[in-house]
Amino acid sequence: MFRSAGRAEAERATAEVSTQVNASQARVDAVTASLAEIHTAVEEINQTQRLIGGVLTEQVAVTGAILN
């Protein structure tokens, strides 16, 4: 009797741990997806900044040519 009670308790504990691990994995997956979206946004910002930097460089060159 004690063995089956112990086994049942172990099975419940194993199921609970499995549920918690699955929930944790789901949260990790969600965080990973969010970080990927953030990475994409940062890359887009960097690309825009490079474009703006290039335009400003051209503007400085044109302004310099006009003043000289």
Phi, psi and omega per residue, in radians:
M1 nan -0.771 -3.130
F2 -1.163 -0.587 3.129
R3 -1.138 -0.753 -3.124
S4 -1.219 -0.591 3.076
A5 -1.164 -0.732 3.106
G6 -1.133 -0.701 3.126
R7 -1.150 -0.750 3.130
A8 -1.089 -0.710 3.118
E9 -1.132 -0.735 3.111
A10 -1.105 -0.700 3.113
E11 -1.138 -0.715 3.095
R12 -1.119 -0.761 3.140
A13 -1.108 -0.727 3.114
T14 -1.098 -0.740 3.118
A15 -1.118 -0.710 3.132
E16 -1.132 -0.782 3.121
V17 -1.088 -0.738 3.122
S18 -1.059 -0.749 3.109
T19 -1.084 -0.767 3.141
Q20 -1.149 -0.707 3.110
V21 -1.108 -0.772 3.121
N22 -1.085 -0.719 3.111
A23 -1.127 -0.730 3.115
S24 -1.114 -0.733 3.123
Q25 -1.100 -0.676 3.099
A26 -1.099 -0.716 3.109
R27 -1.148 -0.719 3.109
V28 -1.090 -0.743 3.109
D29 -1.064 -0.723 3.130
A30 -1.137 -0.748 3.120
V31 -1.115 -0.745 3.131
T32 -1.063 -0.750 3.111
A33 -1.118 -0.724 3.115
S34 -1.104 -0.740 3.124
L35 -1.127 -0.627 3.088
A36 -1.118 -0.708 3.097
E37 -1.133 -0.711 3.102
I38 -1.105 -0.746 3.125
H39 -1.030 -0.772 3.128
T40 -1.077 -0.766 3.132
A41 -1.101 -0.739 3.138
V42 -1.128 -0.707 3.092
E43 -1.077 -0.715 3.109
E44 -1.125 -0.697 3.096
I45 -1.113 -0.777 3.129
N46 -1.064 -0.736 3.125
Q47 -1.096 -0.740 3.114
T48 -1.113 -0.725 3.130
Q49 -1.115 -0.684 3.102
R50 -1.119 -0.716 3.116
L51 -1.090 -0.814 3.127
I52 -1.081 -0.731 3.107
G53 -1.042 -0.723 3.116
G54 -1.131 -0.740 3.126
V55 -1.114 -0.738 3.135
L56 -1.138 -0.657 3.094
T57 -1.082 -0.763 3.104
E58 -1.115 -0.710 -3.130
Q59 -1.105 -0.724 3.120
V60 -1.108 -0.728 3.133
A61 -1.112 -0.766 3.141
V62 -1.142 -0.773 3.126
T63 -1.078 -0.728 3.105
G64 -1.091 -0.705 3.129
A65 -1.153 -0.668 3.133
I66 -1.157 -0.709 -3.103
L67 -1.314 -0.366 -3.120
N68 -1.630 nan nan
